[in-house]
Amino acid sequence: MKAIYVFLSSLVLFGLISVSPAEAAEKSIDRYFLEDVDYDHWAYNELERFLYSDIIDGYVETESFEEDGEKYEYTSVSIKPKNSITRAEFTKILVNSMNLRAGETVKSFPDVKPPNWYYKYVKVASSQGIINGKPDGTFRPNDKITRNEMAVMIYRAFESKLDFSATGKVFPDVPQGNFAYEAVMKTAAVGIIKGYGDVFKPYNDATRAEAIVMVDRALHLEPETDGDQLAIIQTVDRNIKDEMKFTGQQDLKALEALYRETTIGYQLAYSLDSMVGMFEESDTIFKMEPIGEYAINAVSVNNHFAQVRIDNLVYNVSLTAPDMSFNMKIDLSGTAHLKKSDDGKWKIYNVVLDEDDYEQDWKEALETEIN
């Protein structure tokens, strides 16, 4: 879980080891630092979930600066939740979030070509009957998607997966003559869309936050399948046990393979980042030994996302170095968040510890031991 990173961040804090930048062949940890959405934003949880689980990438910006003669780069990610979203961008979100694959019948569009970044997403969505294109045969990938177009795409994507038999709310600005009437009424009935009071504003451009929240609501309505609860518990249990085993063996290859098999997105980047500089100090030895038995229990599970509680994950930590040594007990209990990947395997994309100030606890404990 976060055990190794917590420990190493403490050693870095006190200069006991040095960490050099990782060679990133994939998304690095700084690609998940969300800059433009505060914790109190109405859609923060959904936006973070989609970023952390790699459903979206956000807008990446890199700034260069110089300090004390050294050149540095700072990378930040923004989601721009109030901005409008294009038809191509929304198609990508649907395909990624649902792990969709291309079917046998693929509709082609003259304005969607193989070199376009959105080509594969449009191909998949058209083969699943989610998109039909415009009356003139085009898809218009760069057009802003309207709220009624978005409702129709969501309805088509989940029509075979959710129970839409209930009668939904009828909005006066979406009459029966509107092509999105059924989709808006049915998705409103199950809570996917809520509207603005008594109106839906069907022709308004959808915002990025609205798009992500609506898809997230639909994903959480899809029920779990047989074996999901057992699979998520096994994934988390393996991550905990094998992380400690391979760390004790100082087996970096096995540790990296474990992270790639059990984590994705933010948690994968977080875990790989924690490996940088490990075991380089041959005269510094640390051990993490479990105290008692931990428990893992599923909190919520659907066909795409899951939350798992980890309780009593307590370790006795010891470090021996030429100029210091200490022992302490740490509690890494918390909640693991998982997403089912496109190969059907559950993987951890985030772990939230019960103690948000764990780094401060480490600092205080280390200061006590060092002084």
N, C-alpha and C positions, 0 to 999 in steps of 0.2 A: 504494500500500500504506500503510504507516504513516510514510512519509517526511515528509510535510508536518506531520503531528501531532508527530513527534519534534522537528522543527525549531522549530515554533511554541511547543511546551512549554518549550523552552530559552529562547526570547526572553521569554516570560512570566516565567520563573524570574528573569531578570535585569532585568525591568521595561522591556524595550525596546519592547514593545507591550502594550496593555491589551486584555482580553477581557471582553466583556459577555455576560450569559446569552443563550442562543439562544431565539428564539421557537419553542417546540416545538409543531408541529402533529401530531407523532407521538411515539413513544417516545424519550425523551432518554437520554443516556449513563448517567445515574445510575439508570436502570431496569434496568441490567445489573450493578450492583455487588452481588454475592452476599454476604450478611452472615452467614448462619447455617450455612454448610457450609465446613469447613476443607479444605485441600488434601489432607490424609491421610484424608478420609472415603472409605469403600469405594466409594461411587458418585459421587465428585466429578466425574470426567470426563464421565459421562453426564448428570448434573444440569446442569453448565455448558453442555454441548453443546445440550441442549434449551432452556435459557434463552437462550443466545446466538443460536440459530437461530430464535427466536420460536415454537417449538413450544409452550412454556409461557410464562406471564407472571410467575409467582410472586406473592407477596403484597406489595403495595406499601404502604409506610408513610412518611408525611411528618411530620417534626417541625419545629416553628418555634422559633427562638431569637433572642435579641437580643445583639449584641456591639458595644460602643462606639457605642451609639445607633442602630445599623443592624439591621434585621430580616432574618433569613435563614431559609431552609428547607433541611432535609436530608432527602433521600429515600433510603430503603434498600429492598432487596428480599430477601425470605426465601422459601425453598422448603418449609421445614418437612418434611424428608425422613422423619421418624419418624411424622408424622401419617397418619391413614387418608385414603383417597381415595374420593370418591363415584363412583357409576356414571356420572353426567353428566361429571364431570371426566375420568374415564378415557376415555370416549367421545371427548371433545375431543382428548385426546392422540393417540389412534389416528388420527382423521381428519386432524389437522394434520400429524402426522409422515409419513403416507403420501400426503398431497396428494389425499385422496379427494374425489370429487364425487358428487352425488346421481344415482342411476339412475332408471329409469322407474317402478319399483314402490316406493312409499314407504308404510311402515306407520305408522299414526297411533296415538297413545296419549292417553287422556283426561287424563293428568297432565302432558302436554308440549304447551304452547301457544306460538303465535308470539311473544308478548312475552318468553318465558323466554330467558335468554342461551344456553342449551344447545339450543334448538329446532333450529337448522340442523345441529348436529352429530349429534343423534339422528336427524334426517331423513336425512342422508347415510348414517349407519351402518346404519339399518334398510333402506335401499334397496340396500345392498351385502350384506345378509344377515348382518351382524355381530351384530345384536341382534334378539331376538324378543319381549322383554318377559316379564313374569311370567304365571303361569297365569290370573290374573284380568284380563289384558289391559292392565295398567298397566306403566309402565317403572320407576317409583320412582327418579327421577333423583337424589334426595338421599340415598338409602340408601348406606351404606358398601359398597363392592364387596369380595367375598370373593376369596381367591386362586384358588379353582376357577372362579368366574365370570370372572375376569380371564383365566385360561388358555384358557377356551372362546372368549372374544372375540378373543384373539390368534390362536388356531388358525383361526377362521373368517376373520379378516382376511387371513391369509397362506396359506391352504390352496391357493389357485390360483397362488401365486407361489413357494413353496418346495417342496422335495422332502421329504415327510414319510413316505416309504416305509420308513424304517428302524424297527426295533423299539426302543422306548425303555425306560427304567427304569420298573419297576412299583413304586409306593409302596404299602405295606400299608394306609395310611389313605385310599387312593383305590381301592376295589375296583371290579370290573366293573359293579356296580350303580349306581355314582355317575355322574350325568349328564355329569361332566367327565372320565370315565376315559380316553376316546380322546384328548381334547385334551391332558390332562396327560402321557400316555404319549408322544404324538407330539412335543409341544414339548420334552419332556425329552430325547428322542432326538437332537435337533439342537442342544441346549445352550441353548435359550431359558429354560427353568426348571431349577433345580438342587436345590431343596428344602433341608430342614434335615437333613443327614445322610441317614438312611434314610426319613424321613417328609416329606410335603409340607405338612401342616397346611392342608388345603383350605378349612376353614371359618373360618380366621383372617381378620380384616380385612386387606386388602393395604395396605401403606404406600405413600406417594408415591414413595419411592426405589425400592421393589421394582417398582412399576408402570413407572416410567421406564426402569429397567435392562432389564426383560424386553422392552419394546417396542424399545429400542435394540439389543438382541441380535438380534431378529428383523429389524430394518431392515438390519443389517450382513450378514445372510445372503443378502439378495436380490441377485442378481448385477447387474453393470452391463449397460447396453444398448449397442448399436452406436453409436459416435460419442461416447460419454461422455468418454473420455480426451482426445480432441481438443478437445472443447467446454470442458472445465475448464482446459486449458492456454491456450486462446484467451482465456478470461475473465480469467485472471490476467495474461496478457501484455498484454491491452488495458488493464487497470487500471493496470499499471505505466507503460506508455508514454504513455497519454493523460493520466494524472495529471500527469506531468512537462510534457507539452506545454501543457495548459491552464493549469497554474500559471505557466509561462513567459510565456504570453499574457495572464495575469491575467484569464482568462475564467471568472468565478464561475458563470455560468449553465451553461456547458458542463461545468464541474467537478462541479456538483451533479447534472446529468443523468447523468454518468458513474457517480457513486456510486450513484444510484438504479437504474441498469441493471446494475451489476456486484456490488453488495453488498446484504446484508440484515442485519436484527437488530443485533447488537452492532457489527459493522464499519460498517454504514450510519450508526448513531448516532455512532460514533467519528469517521467521516470528515466528517459534516456538522458535528460539533462543532469539528473542526479548521479549518473555514472561517470561523468567527466571528472578526472582526477582521482578516482577511487583506486586504492591499493598502490598509489605511487610512493607514498611515504612508508618505506619498509620498516622503519623503527617506531611507527605508530600503529597500535593494535586496538581495535575496538570490538566489543561483543554485545550482542543483543539477545538476551535469553528470556523466553516467555515465562510469565508468572501466572499460573493457573490455566484454566481453559476458557477460551473465548467462544462466543456464540454468534451465529449468523442467521438472521431471519428476514424473510422477504416482507417488505412494507407495502409495496404496490408493484403490480406487474401487468403489463398489457403486451400486445404483440410487438411493440417497438421499444418501449422504455421500461426500466425497472429501478426501484430503489431498495436497497438492502441495508439493514441495520447490523453493525458489528459492535458487539458489547464485550466489555472486559478484555480488550486487547491490550494487555499490560506487559511491559518489558522491564527487565533490569538491564541497564546499559552501563558498560564499563569501558574506560579508555585508559590505555597505558602509553605514555610517550616519555622521551628522555627528560623533559623538564616538568612533567605533571602527570597526575593520574586522578581518576574520580570514578564514583559509582552513583547512579541515580535511577529512579523508577519513573517511567513515563507511561501515560495512558493514551493510546492511539485509537480509542473507540470513536466511531462516527458513522456516517452514512455513505455508502458507495452508490454511485449512479451509473447505470449501464444502458447500452443500446445494442439491439440486435443488428449485426452487420449483414452485408449482402450475401454472405455465405451461410447465414442462419445461426452463427455463433454469437453468444452474448459476450460483450467486452465492456470493460470499465472505462468511462470517459471522464469521471471526476470522483474525488473522495473529499468529503467535507468532515473535518474533525469536529468533535464536540467542543473542544476548546479552541476558539478562534485565535487566541493569543498564545498558542503553543510556542512560537518562536521567542516570545518574551519570557515564558516560563523557562525555556532552555537557557536563555541569557542569564537570568537571575540565578539559576542553579549552577551554571558554570562559573559565574563570578564568585559565588559562595565557595566553590571548591578550589578555585584558583587562589583566592585571597586567603 
